[in-house]
Amino acid sequence: MDEVLRALQSLQKASMFKIATPANWKPRDPVVISPSVTDEQAKEMFPAGYQTVDLPSNKKYLRLTNV
């Protein structure tokens, strides 16, 4: 039953925000901001801020936040 509730919460958050939840995500864990969201939009959508993950390719598309 816990897995069903976790999956439901993940789907609800994904429908409210432009985010995706990583594998084994639990409530209050960071979520991934969709790459289609610009940095300006992310600043407006997530006023608490977000963290950009450093990647070997130096691309800045992997951003994490809490919702």
Secondary structure, DSSP 4 states (H G I P E B T S, - for coil): -HHHHHHHHHHHHHHHSSEEPPTT--TTS-EEEPTTS-HHHHHHH-TT--EEPP-TT-----EEE--
